[in-house]
Amino acid sequence: MYDIIIIGAGPAGLTAAVYAGRAEKKVLVLERETFGGQITHSPRVENYPGFLQMSGNEFAEKLLEQAMNQGAEIELDTAVAITKNGEVFTVKGESAEYEGKTVIIATGAAHRRLGLPNEDKFTGEGVSYCAVCDGAFYNGKDVAIIGGGNSALQEAVLLSKSCKSVTVIQNLPYLTGEVKLQNELNNKDNVKIILSSIVASINGTDTFEGITIENTETKEKTDLTFDGIFVAIGQQPMNEPFKDNVKLNDWGYVDADENCVPESEEGIFVAGDCRSKRVRQIATAIADGATAALAACRYTD
Ligand SMILES: Cc1cc2nc3c(=O)[nH]c(=O)nc-3n(C[C@H](O)[C@H](O)[C@H](O)COP(=O)(O)OP(=O)(O)OC[C@H]3O[C@@H](n4cnc5c(N)ncnc54)[C@H](O)[C@@H]3O)c2cc1C
């Protein structure tokens, strides 16, 4: 019987494990894929306070080591369901079942990907999913934003302040983001908008060179050269297996209060990118991890 079962070994989950371990709780962390979460896809992190530069993997390895040093047990298993019987939670994994007094859901969110060849190869080296994280690497350079919703347009506004040019490429014949953002972009000399076009390929052999787009009406293909592209076609929170345990909002995120307590059965906490919030970064994920862990510790005391 664990005191706290944490689902997800990203920055939020591992930080929760560090704090709960230091409070001498018996902690289990379940991870379905990559210890460290999304940040392991980033070769350079320059906005984590106190560290001038590090790779996402370096950060993830240190955080994992820190959680294990505090006594956390780590299992590679995908949590598929949570049930509660009396005061005891059972987290059902694909490989085993685990019992605990509390559960912290820290399953994060995944950026929707284009699903094209070369996408993995050039992620972090030409293909990015986060202008706040990676925009500074493209100062004075030519970039494209793939997408035309609010996130895409906000990223375009941000990048237009530091990049030489920003090309917004949208699959629909119109942009779906707010008109105010559209007007802001239309008034900028360094922003170009291409509608009714999808990305047909990501080009480059050893290094990223650009993309080929295809017009959805004429089927005409055009090669475009960029220093980098930012894919902003939405995020997918990983909360679906727990929809019977916690209330999900219309976008699949969990609304929670400032103590990381969601609308749910008592004893469940949520932390990190899987929560509704405006800023999804390591700094906000680890803040949630600490908060959720201490709330869970109080619950078990
Ligand atoms: C390419 C890239 C670059 C980035 N660069 C920066 C940056 O420079 N600075 C910055 O601050 N932020 C950056 N971010 C954002 C940052 O990585 C995220 O905000 C942060 O990782 C969120 O942490 P999290 O723990 O909430 O979620 P995640 O990192 O998403 O971790 C959640 C973990 O839960 C696991 N999981 C999901 N479902 C289950 C399940 N059912 N069972 C078990 N495990 C499960 C996932 O596999 C994952 O490992 C970047 C993101 C990306 C994609």
The ligand as a MOL file (V3000), in Angstrom:
LIG
                    3D

  0  0  0     0  0            999 V3000
M  V30 BEGIN CTAB
M  V30 COUNTS 53 58 0 0 0
M  V30 BEGIN ATOM
M  V30 1 C 9.7030 20.3050 -27.7130 0
M  V30 2 C 9.3190 20.9570 -26.3890 0
M  V30 3 C 10.1580 21.9240 -25.8720 0
M  V30 4 C 9.8240 22.5280 -24.6540 0
M  V30 5 N 10.6940 23.4510 -24.1650 0
M  V30 6 C 10.4370 24.0240 -22.9590 0
M  V30 7 C 11.3480 24.9780 -22.4110 0
M  V30 8 O 12.3740 25.3090 -23.0260 0
M  V30 9 N 11.0350 25.4980 -21.1880 0
M  V30 10 C 9.9050 25.1590 -20.4960 0
M  V30 11 O 9.7170 25.6560 -19.3860 0
M  V30 12 N 9.0210 24.2790 -21.0100 0
M  V30 13 C 9.2550 23.7060 -22.2220 0
M  V30 14 N 8.3480 22.8140 -22.7520 0
M  V30 15 C 7.1040 22.5580 -22.0010 0
M  V30 16 C 7.3730 21.5710 -20.8430 0
M  V30 17 O 8.0790 20.4440 -21.3460 0
M  V30 18 C 6.0480 21.1260 -20.2310 0
M  V30 19 O 5.3290 22.2570 -19.7910 0
M  V30 20 C 6.2900 20.1890 -19.0330 0
M  V30 21 O 7.0020 19.0400 -19.4440 0
M  V30 22 C 4.9730 19.7640 -18.3920 0
M  V30 23 O 5.2480 18.8430 -17.3970 0
M  V30 24 P 4.1650 17.7680 -16.8840 0
M  V30 25 O 4.8660 16.9100 -15.9130 0
M  V30 26 O 2.9400 18.4710 -16.4930 0
M  V30 27 O 3.7560 16.9510 -18.1840 0
M  V30 28 P 4.6010 16.0520 -19.1870 0
M  V30 29 O 5.9570 16.5730 -19.3750 0
M  V30 30 O 3.7140 15.9210 -20.3840 0
M  V30 31 O 4.7280 14.6520 -18.4450 0
M  V30 32 C 3.6240 13.8160 -18.2590 0
M  V30 33 C 4.1030 12.3840 -18.2500 0
M  V30 34 O 3.0020 11.5320 -17.9560 0
M  V30 35 C 3.1050 10.3710 -18.7370 0
M  V30 36 N 1.7690 9.7640 -18.8640 0
M  V30 37 C 0.6960 10.2420 -19.5510 0
M  V30 38 N -0.3590 9.4200 -19.4130 0
M  V30 39 C 0.0590 8.4080 -18.6150 0
M  V30 40 C -0.5770 7.2310 -18.1130 0
M  V30 41 N -1.8670 6.9500 -18.3900 0
M  V30 42 N 0.1360 6.3690 -17.3340 0
M  V30 43 C 1.4290 6.6350 -17.0280 0
M  V30 44 N 2.0970 7.7440 -17.4950 0
M  V30 45 C 1.4060 8.6060 -18.2560 0
M  V30 46 C 3.6480 10.8780 -20.0630 0
M  V30 47 O 4.2490 9.8260 -20.8000 0
M  V30 48 C 4.6610 11.9230 -19.5940 0
M  V30 49 O 5.9430 11.3800 -19.4180 0
M  V30 50 C 8.6320 22.1800 -23.9550 0
M  V30 51 C 7.7930 21.2110 -24.5020 0
M  V30 52 C 8.1140 20.5990 -25.7020 0
M  V30 53 C 7.2140 19.5470 -26.2710 0
M  V30 END ATOM
M  V30 BEGIN BOND
M  V30 1 1 1 2
M  V30 2 1 2 3
M  V30 3 2 2 52
M  V30 4 2 3 4
M  V30 5 1 4 5
M  V30 6 1 4 50
M  V30 7 2 5 6
M  V30 8 1 6 7
M  V30 9 1 6 13
M  V30 10 2 7 8
M  V30 11 1 7 9
M  V30 12 1 9 10
M  V30 13 2 10 11
M  V30 14 1 10 12
M  V30 15 2 12 13
M  V30 16 1 13 14
M  V30 17 1 14 15
M  V30 18 1 14 50
M  V30 19 1 15 16
M  V30 20 1 16 17
M  V30 21 1 16 18
M  V30 22 1 18 19
M  V30 23 1 18 20
M  V30 24 1 20 21
M  V30 25 1 20 22
M  V30 26 1 22 23
M  V30 27 1 23 24
M  V30 28 2 24 25
M  V30 29 1 24 26
M  V30 30 1 24 27
M  V30 31 1 27 28
M  V30 32 2 28 29
M  V30 33 1 28 30
M  V30 34 1 28 31
M  V30 35 1 31 32
M  V30 36 1 32 33
M  V30 37 1 33 34
M  V30 38 1 33 48
M  V30 39 1 34 35
M  V30 40 1 35 36
M  V30 41 1 35 46
M  V30 42 1 36 37
M  V30 43 1 36 45
M  V30 44 2 37 38
M  V30 45 1 38 39
M  V30 46 1 39 40
M  V30 47 2 39 45
M  V30 48 1 40 41
M  V30 49 2 40 42
M  V30 50 1 42 43
M  V30 51 2 43 44
M  V30 52 1 44 45
M  V30 53 1 46 47
M  V30 54 1 46 48
M  V30 55 1 48 49
M  V30 56 2 50 51
M  V30 57 1 51 52
M  V30 58 1 52 53
M  V30 END BOND
M  V30 END CTAB
M  END
